Amino acid sequence: MAKTMLRNRQIKRVAFISLNIDEEQSIFSALEYNSDTRFKNKLGVRPKLGLEYLCAALKKQNIESKIYDQELANFAPQELSSLMQKNNIDLVGFQAFSLNIKSITYFVQEIRKNNSIPIIAGGPGSCHYNELIKGGCDMVCFGEGEETILDIVNCYENKIHIENVEGIAYYNIETKGVEVNVPRAQIDNLDTIPFPLRTPESIKKYYDDLLYPVRKPCLTMIVSRGCLYRCSYCYSHSFWMDVYRRRSIENVIKEIRHAVYNLHIKSIEFIDDVFAVEFNWLKEFCEQLENEKFNLSWSCYLHPLSFRGQREEAFLIMKRSGCKMISFGAQSCDIGILRQVNRSPAEPEELKKAIYCAKSMGITTVACFIVGLPGETRDTVQRNFNFCLQTKPHLVFFNPLDVIPFSDLDSRYKGKAISVLAQKEIFTLCTKYTKKYYFRPNIAVRILKDIWVKNPLRLIKFITKFSYLVRKMDYSR
């Protein structure tokens, strides 16, 4: 437990820490990844967009900040502690997820051995604030942090009292308990938020080898915050307080323009929970993007029901403006399962139409399924596989259900079995059907042809990495 809030100090340098999700790798490994690393880490290293936004907010106040990404430099706790001292860091912020809470507390305890740097945490894992504070964090931030981080800096510099910092939990040394302040109102106008802090050098470090249609360098971007759907296995709608906000088209184009001319990017991966949502916004955005003549390629995530009734026109204007790849969150093709996770029974048929439509326009398609949802059986998993054989998306992923703490699904089952399938069998089925799909000669040939047409320079690397991963993949490790 943190013993002091360490206020009345000037904050000049802030370090944001992103740890691996895998506990064992995060805590104990200080070596570079080798060929036995879990397959998810072999596919690429994603930029930490949320932390880049925080860095931009601090820069506006002339405060230096740096992201220490364990996926890029796999530091051990002792190494990180030394780096904080060596670089004269005044404030440490950990990016928290439900799967790295133990790692964070381990790192915090190691840092505490050698110095008294204030330590905070935030992100999707902020719902574990009691555990994080008990593990040594001074504060935990809820929700978006661009305004909160500035108030925290002011708190440590004695410009604002900790009780008046909205959207945080902290350890009160007087009451010896955890205090939770009033929530912070969400930022109404997303256009007021500074663009994420990126450099040409930092962009080159990140990659995603699954995005073979897009060219490097590539960066991640969002045009909105929140999600209009309430899938019971997801926590996004709760994290964003069931509010959907979207940036103006002018603001998004301005960020793209800066990225093209100052960072020399060639591709964008839009990582919104669901991209664009509204057809009129999409149409105007694509038209402006096309008029800018950036010569960009881009990808996005869509819901099976996205642009229902206007799908052909939507995909056509997306294609003309540079869209090369669309990922669909299919999750399941079983109507009963979809109903149990608050999804529409109309989705399988609409997804089929969406995949056919996108492929007819030359857009690479990705379908992602979750195995182990309520009502899941061997037959329902086979049904998902049959759907893939019929529609033939370019890429297919069968992912084991990861029950997110505090999600609706977690609250409903409270540790009880969610489906009749045991966890080990879920892992086995994910591996089995992934391999069965990609080892079909006609599927493999279609993927190779698609790469050859869209980005032949990525062909050898994709074959080398992806074939190894599919052969060696084991979700149960």
C-alpha positions as CSV (number, residue, x, y, z in Angstrom):
1,M,0.0,0.0,0.0
2,A,1.3,3.5,-0.9
3,K,2.3,5.3,2.3
4,T,2.5,8.9,1.0
5,M,1.2,10.9,-1.8
6,L,4.6,12.7,-2.2
7,R,3.1,16.1,-3.0
8,N,4.9,19.4,-3.3
9,R,7.3,18.4,-6.0
10,Q,7.8,19.7,-9.5
11,I,6.8,17.3,-12.3
12,K,9.2,17.7,-15.3
13,R,9.5,14.2,-16.7
14,V,6.8,11.5,-16.9
15,A,7.3,7.9,-17.8
16,F,4.4,5.8,-19.1
17,I,4.9,2.1,-18.8
18,S,3.2,-0.5,-21.1
19,L,3.8,-4.1,-19.9
20,N,3.3,-7.3,-21.7
21,I,-0.1,-9.0,-21.1
22,D,1.6,-12.3,-20.4
23,E,2.4,-12.3,-16.7
24,E,5.5,-14.6,-16.9
25,Q,7.1,-12.7,-19.8
26,S,6.3,-9.4,-18.3
27,I,7.8,-10.0,-14.8
28,F,10.7,-12.3,-15.3
29,S,12.0,-12.1,-18.9
30,A,14.6,-9.5,-19.7
31,L,15.6,-11.2,-23.0
32,E,14.6,-10.5,-26.6
33,Y,11.7,-12.7,-27.8
34,N,12.8,-15.9,-29.4
35,S,11.1,-18.4,-31.8
36,D,9.2,-20.0,-28.9
37,T,7.4,-16.7,-27.9
38,R,3.6,-16.9,-27.9
39,F,2.3,-16.4,-31.4
40,K,0.4,-13.2,-30.7
41,N,3.7,-11.4,-30.1
42,K,5.1,-12.7,-33.3
43,L,2.5,-11.0,-35.5
44,G,3.5,-7.5,-34.6
45,V,3.9,-4.8,-32.0
46,R,1.0,-2.3,-31.8
47,P,1.4,1.4,-31.0
48,K,0.1,2.5,-27.6
49,L,-2.3,5.1,-28.9
50,G,-3.8,5.9,-25.5
51,L,-0.4,6.7,-24.0
52,E,0.5,8.7,-27.1
53,Y,-2.6,10.9,-26.4
54,L,-1.4,11.4,-22.8
55,C,2.1,12.4,-24.0
56,A,0.5,15.0,-26.3
57,A,-1.5,16.5,-23.4
58,L,1.6,16.8,-21.3
59,K,3.7,18.3,-24.1
60,K,1.1,21.1,-24.3
61,Q,2.1,21.9,-20.7
62,N,5.8,21.7,-21.5
63,I,6.3,18.4,-19.6
64,E,8.5,15.8,-21.1
65,S,7.2,12.3,-21.4
66,K,8.3,8.9,-22.8
67,I,6.6,5.6,-23.4
68,Y,8.6,2.5,-22.1
69,D,7.1,-0.3,-24.1
70,Q,8.0,-3.8,-22.9
71,E,7.1,-5.3,-26.3
72,L,9.9,-3.2,-27.8
73,A,12.5,-3.6,-25.1
74,N,11.6,-6.5,-22.8
75,F,12.9,-5.0,-19.5
76,A,12.7,-6.7,-16.2
77,P,11.5,-4.9,-13.0
78,Q,15.0,-4.2,-11.8
79,E,16.0,-2.7,-15.1
80,L,12.9,-0.4,-15.2
81,S,13.6,0.8,-11.7
82,S,17.1,1.7,-12.7
83,L,15.9,3.5,-15.8
84,M,13.5,5.6,-13.7
85,Q,16.4,6.7,-11.5
86,K,18.9,7.2,-14.4
87,N,16.4,9.4,-16.4
88,N,15.3,11.4,-13.4
89,I,11.6,10.5,-13.8
90,D,9.3,12.5,-11.6
91,L,6.1,10.5,-12.2
92,V,5.4,7.0,-13.4
93,G,2.2,5.9,-15.1
94,F,1.3,2.3,-15.8
95,Q,-1.2,1.3,-18.5
96,A,-3.5,-1.2,-16.8
97,F,-5.4,-4.2,-18.3
98,S,-7.2,-6.9,-16.4
99,L,-4.5,-9.4,-17.5
100,N,-1.4,-7.4,-16.3
101,I,-2.5,-6.2,-12.9
102,K,-0.2,-8.7,-11.1
103,S,2.7,-7.6,-13.3
104,I,2.1,-3.9,-12.5
105,T,2.1,-4.5,-8.7
106,Y,5.3,-6.5,-9.0
107,F,7.0,-3.7,-11.0
108,V,5.7,-1.1,-8.5
109,Q,7.1,-2.9,-5.6
110,E,10.5,-3.1,-7.3
111,I,10.5,0.6,-8.0
112,R,9.5,1.4,-4.4
113,K,12.7,-0.4,-3.2
114,N,15.0,2.2,-4.7
115,N,13.1,5.5,-4.9
116,S,10.0,7.4,-4.0
117,I,8.7,8.3,-7.4
118,P,4.9,8.9,-7.4
119,I,3.2,6.0,-9.3
120,I,-0.2,6.0,-10.9
121,A,-2.2,3.6,-13.2
122,G,-5.0,4.0,-15.6
123,G,-6.7,2.3,-18.6
124,P,-9.2,-0.5,-19.1
125,G,-7.9,-2.2,-16.0
126,S,-8.7,0.7,-13.8
127,C,-11.7,-1.3,-12.5
128,H,-9.1,-3.2,-10.4
129,Y,-8.3,0.0,-8.5
130,N,-8.4,-1.6,-5.1
131,E,-5.8,-4.2,-6.1
132,L,-3.6,-1.6,-7.8
133,I,-3.6,0.7,-4.8
134,K,-3.0,-2.2,-2.4
135,G,-0.1,-3.1,-4.7
136,G,1.5,0.3,-4.3
137,C,0.0,2.7,-6.8
138,D,-0.7,6.1,-5.3
139,M,-3.6,6.8,-7.7
140,V,-5.7,5.0,-10.3
141,C,-7.4,7.0,-13.1
142,F,-10.8,6.1,-14.6
143,G,-11.9,6.7,-18.2
144,E,-10.1,9.0,-20.6
145,G,-7.0,10.7,-19.1
146,E,-6.0,13.7,-21.2
147,E,-7.5,16.2,-18.6
148,T,-7.0,13.9,-15.6
149,I,-3.2,13.6,-16.1
150,L,-2.9,17.4,-16.0
151,D,-4.8,17.6,-12.8
152,I,-2.6,14.9,-11.3
153,V,0.5,16.9,-12.2
154,N,-1.1,20.0,-10.6
155,C,-1.9,17.9,-7.5
156,Y,1.7,16.8,-7.0
157,E,2.8,20.5,-7.5
158,N,0.2,21.5,-4.8
159,K,-1.8,23.6,-7.3
160,I,-5.0,21.5,-6.6
161,H,-6.0,19.3,-3.7
162,I,-6.3,15.6,-4.3
163,E,-9.9,15.6,-3.2
164,N,-10.7,17.9,-6.2
165,V,-9.1,15.7,-8.8
166,E,-12.0,14.2,-10.6
167,G,-12.0,10.6,-12.0
168,I,-9.4,9.0,-9.7
169,A,-9.2,6.6,-6.7
170,Y,-6.3,7.1,-4.2
171,Y,-5.0,5.9,-0.9
172,N,-5.8,8.2,2.0
173,I,-3.0,8.1,4.5
174,E,-5.2,9.7,7.2
175,T,-8.2,7.4,6.9
176,K,-6.0,4.5,5.8
177,G,-8.5,3.6,3.2
178,V,-9.1,3.9,-0.5
179,E,-11.0,7.0,-1.6
180,V,-12.9,7.3,-4.9
181,N,-13.5,10.8,-6.1
182,V,-16.4,12.0,-8.3
183,P,-16.3,10.8,-11.9
184,R,-14.8,13.2,-14.5
185,A,-17.2,14.3,-17.2
186,Q,-16.2,13.0,-20.6
187,I,-14.7,15.5,-23.1
188,D,-17.6,16.6,-25.2
189,N,-15.6,17.9,-28.1
190,L,-13.0,15.4,-29.2
191,D,-11.6,18.0,-31.6
192,T,-10.1,19.8,-28.6
193,I,-7.8,16.9,-27.7
194,P,-4.2,17.3,-29.1
195,F,-3.2,14.7,-31.7
196,P,-1.2,11.8,-30.3
197,L,2.5,12.5,-29.9
198,R,4.4,10.5,-32.5
199,T,7.7,10.7,-34.2
200,P,8.9,9.2,-37.5
201,E,11.4,7.1,-35.4
202,S,8.7,5.7,-33.1
203,I,6.3,4.8,-35.9
204,K,8.9,2.7,-37.6
205,K,9.2,0.5,-34.5
206,Y,5.6,-0.7,-34.7
207,Y,4.1,-3.1,-37.2
208,D,1.4,-5.6,-37.7
209,D,2.2,-8.3,-40.2
210,L,-1.4,-9.3,-40.5
211,L,-2.2,-6.1,-42.3
212,Y,-0.5,-7.2,-45.4
213,P,-2.5,-5.0,-47.8
214,V,-1.3,-1.8,-46.1
215,R,2.1,-0.3,-46.6
216,K,4.7,0.8,-44.0
217,P,5.1,3.0,-42.1
218,C,1.6,2.7,-40.7
219,L,0.0,4.3,-37.7
220,T,-3.1,3.7,-35.6
221,M,-5.9,6.3,-35.4
222,I,-9.4,6.7,-34.0
223,V,-12.2,8.8,-35.2
224,S,-14.5,8.2,-32.2
225,R,-14.7,7.0,-28.6
226,G,-17.3,4.6,-27.3
227,C,-19.5,2.0,-28.9
228,L,-23.2,1.9,-29.7
229,Y,-23.4,-1.8,-29.1
230,R,-23.6,-3.6,-25.7
231,C,-22.1,-7.0,-26.3
232,S,-22.1,-8.8,-22.9
233,Y,-18.5,-10.1,-23.2
234,C,-17.1,-6.6,-23.8
235,Y,-16.3,-3.8,-21.3
236,S,-15.9,-1.0,-23.8
237,H,-19.5,0.4,-23.4
238,S,-18.9,0.6,-19.6
239,F,-15.5,2.2,-19.9
240,W,-16.9,4.9,-22.1
241,M,-20.1,5.2,-19.9
242,D,-22.4,4.2,-22.7
243,V,-21.6,7.4,-24.6
244,Y,-20.6,7.5,-28.3
245,R,-18.6,10.6,-29.4
246,R,-17.1,11.3,-32.8
247,R,-14.5,13.7,-34.1
248,S,-15.3,16.1,-36.9
249,I,-14.2,15.1,-40.4
250,E,-12.1,18.3,-40.6
251,N,-10.2,17.3,-37.4
252,V,-9.5,13.7,-38.6
253,I,-8.3,15.0,-42.0
254,K,-6.0,17.5,-40.3
255,E,-4.4,14.7,-38.2
256,I,-4.0,12.6,-41.4
257,R,-2.5,15.5,-43.2
258,H,0.0,16.0,-40.4
259,A,0.9,12.3,-40.4
260,V,1.4,12.2,-44.1
261,Y,3.6,15.3,-44.5
262,N,5.4,15.3,-41.1
263,L,5.6,11.6,-40.3
264,H,5.7,10.3,-43.9
265,I,3.1,7.5,-43.2
266,K,1.7,5.5,-46.0
267,S,-1.1,3.6,-44.2
268,I,-3.6,4.0,-41.3
269,E,-5.3,1.4,-39.2
270,F,-8.5,2.8,-37.7
271,I,-9.0,1.0,-34.5
272,D,-12.4,2.3,-33.4
273,D,-14.6,-0.3,-31.8
274,V,-16.8,0.1,-34.9
275,F,-15.6,2.5,-37.6
276,A,-17.7,5.5,-38.7
277,V,-21.1,4.1,-37.8
278,E,-23.1,6.7,-39.7
279,F,-23.3,6.4,-43.5
280,N,-23.4,10.2,-44.2
281,W,-20.3,10.8,-42.0
282,L,-18.5,7.9,-43.8
283,K,-19.4,9.3,-47.2
284,E,-18.2,12.8,-46.6
285,F,-15.0,11.5,-44.9
286,C,-14.1,9.2,-47.8
287,E,-14.8,11.9,-50.3
288,Q,-12.5,14.4,-48.5
289,L,-9.9,11.8,-48.1
290,E,-10.0,11.0,-51.8
291,N,-9.8,14.7,-52.7
292,E,-6.7,15.1,-50.6
293,K,-4.9,12.7,-52.9
294,F,-2.7,11.3,-50.1
295,N,-2.2,8.0,-51.8
296,L,-2.9,6.3,-48.5
297,S,-4.1,2.7,-47.8
298,W,-6.2,2.1,-44.7
299,S,-8.1,-0.6,-42.7
300,C,-10.9,-0.6,-40.2
301,Y,-13.2,-2.7,-38.0
302,L,-16.9,-3.0,-38.8
303,H,-19.9,-4.7,-37.2
304,P,-21.8,-7.3,-39.3
305,L,-24.7,-4.9,-39.4
306,S,-22.6,-1.8,-40.4
307,F,-24.2,0.2,-43.2
308,R,-26.9,-2.3,-43.6
309,G,-29.0,-1.3,-46.6
310,Q,-26.3,1.0,-48.0
311,R,-23.4,-1.5,-47.8
312,E,-22.5,-1.6,-51.5
313,E,-22.3,2.2,-51.8
314,A,-20.4,2.4,-48.5
315,F,-17.8,-0.2,-49.5
316,L,-17.4,1.4,-52.9
317,I,-16.6,4.8,-51.5
318,M,-14.3,3.2,-48.9
319,K,-12.5,1.3,-51.6
320,R,-12.0,4.5,-53.7
321,S,-10.6,6.4,-50.8
322,G,-7.9,3.7,-50.1
323,C,-9.6,1.1,-47.9
324,K,-7.7,-2.2,-48.4
325,M,-8.9,-4.3,-45.5
326,I,-12.0,-4.7,-43.3
327,S,-12.2,-6.8,-40.1
328,F,-15.6,-8.0,-39.0
329,G,-16.4,-9.0,-35.4
330,A,-18.4,-12.1,-36.3
331,Q,-18.1,-13.8,-32.8
332,S,-20.6,-16.5,-33.7
333,C,-23.0,-17.7,-36.4
334,D,-25.3,-19.4,-34.0
335,I,-28.5,-17.3,-33.4
336,G,-29.0,-18.7,-29.9
337,I,-25.5,-17.7,-28.8
338,L,-25.8,-14.3,-30.4
339,R,-29.0,-13.6,-28.4
340,Q,-27.3,-14.6,-25.2
341,V,-24.5,-12.1,-25.7
342,N,-26.8,-9.3,-26.7
343,R,-26.2,-9.5,-30.4
344,S,-28.7,-9.6,-33.3
345,P,-29.9,-12.9,-34.8
346,A,-29.7,-11.1,-38.2
347,E,-25.9,-10.9,-38.1
348,P,-24.9,-14.2,-39.8
349,E,-26.8,-13.4,-43.0
350,E,-25.7,-9.8,-43.0
351,L,-22.1,-10.8,-42.4
352,K,-22.3,-13.2,-45.3
353,K,-23.5,-10.3,-47.6
354,A,-20.8,-8.0,-46.2
355,I,-18.0,-10.4,-46.9
356,Y,-19.2,-11.1,-50.4
357,C,-19.7,-7.4,-51.1
358,A,-16.2,-6.4,-49.8
359,K,-14.5,-9.3,-51.7
360,S,-16.3,-8.3,-54.9
361,M,-14.7,-4.9,-54.7
362,G,-11.2,-6.3,-54.0
363,I,-11.2,-5.4,-50.3
364,T,-9.4,-8.0,-48.0
365,T,-11.8,-9.4,-45.4
366,V,-11.1,-10.7,-41.9
367,A,-13.7,-12.6,-39.8
368,C,-13.1,-13.0,-36.0
369,F,-14.9,-15.5,-33.8
370,I,-15.0,-16.1,-30.1
371,V,-15.1,-19.7,-28.9
372,G,-16.6,-20.5,-25.5
373,L,-19.6,-18.0,-25.4
374,P,-22.8,-19.0,-23.6
375,G,-24.4,-22.0,-25.4
376,E,-21.2,-22.9,-27.2
377,T,-20.9,-26.6,-28.2
378,R,-18.7,-28.5,-30.6
379,D,-21.6,-28.2,-33.2
380,T,-21.8,-24.4,-32.9
381,V,-18.0,-24.1,-33.4
382,Q,-18.3,-26.4,-36.5
383,R,-21.1,-24.1,-37.7
384,N,-18.7,-21.2,-37.5
385,F,-16.1,-23.1,-39.5
386,N,-18.7,-24.1,-42.1
387,F,-19.7,-20.4,-42.5
388,C,-16.0,-19.6,-43.2
389,L,-15.7,-22.3,-45.8
390,Q,-18.8,-20.9,-47.5
391,T,-17.9,-17.2,-47.4
392,K,-14.1,-17.6,-47.6
393,P,-12.8,-14.5,-45.8
394,H,-9.2,-14.0,-46.6
395,L,-8.2,-14.3,-42.9
396,V,-10.1,-16.1,-40.1
397,F,-9.4,-16.1,-36.4
398,F,-11.0,-18.4,-33.7
399,N,-10.2,-16.9,-30.4
400,P,-10.9,-18.5,-27.0
401,L,-13.3,-16.5,-24.8
402,D,-11.4,-14.3,-22.3
403,V,-13.9,-13.3,-19.7
404,I,-13.3,-9.6,-19.0
405,P,-13.7,-8.7,-15.3
406,F,-16.7,-6.5,-14.6
407,S,-18.2,-7.2,-18.0
408,D,-21.9,-8.2,-18.2
409,L,-20.8,-11.8,-18.8
410,D,-18.6,-11.8,-15.8
411,S,-21.3,-10.4,-13.6
412,R,-23.9,-12.9,-14.9
413,Y,-21.8,-16.1,-14.4
414,K,-19.5,-15.0,-11.5
415,G,-16.8,-17.6,-12.1
416,K,-19.2,-20.4,-13.1
417,A,-18.8,-22.3,-16.3
418,I,-20.1,-20.3,-19.3
419,S,-20.4,-23.2,-21.8
420,V,-20.4,-26.9,-21.7
421,L,-16.9,-26.8,-23.2
422,A,-14.0,-27.1,-20.8
423,Q,-11.3,-24.5,-21.2
424,K,-8.8,-27.0,-22.5
425,E,-11.2,-28.1,-25.2
426,I,-11.9,-24.5,-26.2
427,F,-8.2,-24.0,-26.8
428,T,-8.0,-27.2,-28.8
429,L,-10.9,-26.2,-31.0
430,C,-9.4,-22.8,-31.7
431,T,-6.2,-24.4,-32.8
432,K,-7.9,-27.1,-34.7
433,Y,-10.2,-24.9,-36.8
434,T,-7.6,-22.3,-37.5
435,K,-5.2,-24.9,-38.9
436,K,-8.0,-26.6,-40.8
437,Y,-8.9,-23.3,-42.5
438,Y,-5.5,-22.2,-43.5
439,F,-4.2,-25.6,-44.5
440,R,-6.8,-25.9,-47.2
441,P,-5.0,-25.4,-50.5
442,N,-7.6,-23.2,-52.1
443,I,-7.6,-20.9,-49.0
444,A,-3.8,-20.6,-48.9
445,V,-3.6,-19.9,-52.6
446,R,-6.3,-17.1,-52.3
447,I,-4.3,-15.4,-49.6
448,L,-1.1,-15.6,-51.5
449,K,-2.7,-14.1,-54.6
450,D,-4.3,-11.3,-52.6
451,I,-0.9,-10.4,-51.1
452,W,0.8,-10.6,-54.6
453,V,-1.8,-8.2,-56.0
454,K,-1.9,-5.7,-53.1
455,N,1.6,-5.7,-51.6
456,P,4.0,-8.2,-53.1
457,L,6.9,-6.9,-51.0
458,R,5.2,-8.4,-48.0
459,L,4.8,-11.9,-49.5
460,I,7.9,-13.6,-48.3
461,K,7.7,-12.2,-44.7
462,F,4.0,-13.1,-44.5
463,I,4.6,-16.7,-45.7
464,T,7.5,-17.1,-43.3
465,K,5.8,-15.8,-40.2
466,F,2.3,-16.9,-40.7
467,S,3.0,-20.4,-41.8
468,Y,5.2,-20.8,-38.7
469,L,2.6,-19.4,-36.4
470,V,-0.2,-21.6,-37.7
471,R,1.9,-24.7,-37.4
472,K,3.1,-23.9,-33.9
473,M,0.1,-22.1,-32.5
474,D,-1.1,-23.4,-29.2
475,Y,-3.7,-21.2,-27.3
476,S,-3.3,-23.2,-24.1
477,R,0.3,-22.1,-23.4
